[in-house]
């Protein structure tokens, strides 16, 4: 549709030249008509995209787990688009105490992150569900600016797991 708008705008500009050089209002009105048609096509395109939702532009949301070694492009897997009722708000940030934060900052346990989302999650986080995620060591996720999810509470869980492992080791 944008090509049609471009052609109509170019036609309007082309019609404006004879209108200015010949001083005939006929050419000017044709130029105004072409500009109006371009505006109408833009409004129609906007209305169609709005009515069919955010996926009208061809964006595809994925339901595939991506591991750290996988590349995100060209996998050949066709992904099902999400309906608007599946879109959820970002979970809150976990309120981590300082002791857990210190323990977790040195761990290399894997957490899951979503592209362009600020939280990191445990693999079994119910908020993640079947969203496409990428595995990272928790220390790297923290360095990259990700924060812990309040739903699965990865800092508390990983810190507790680390403390339990430290206590079970023979001295």
Beta strands, then each sheet from edge to edge (+ up, - down):
strand 1: 110-113
strand 2: 119-121
strand 3: 134-137
strand 4: 147-148
sheet 1: 3+ 1- 2+ 4+
end
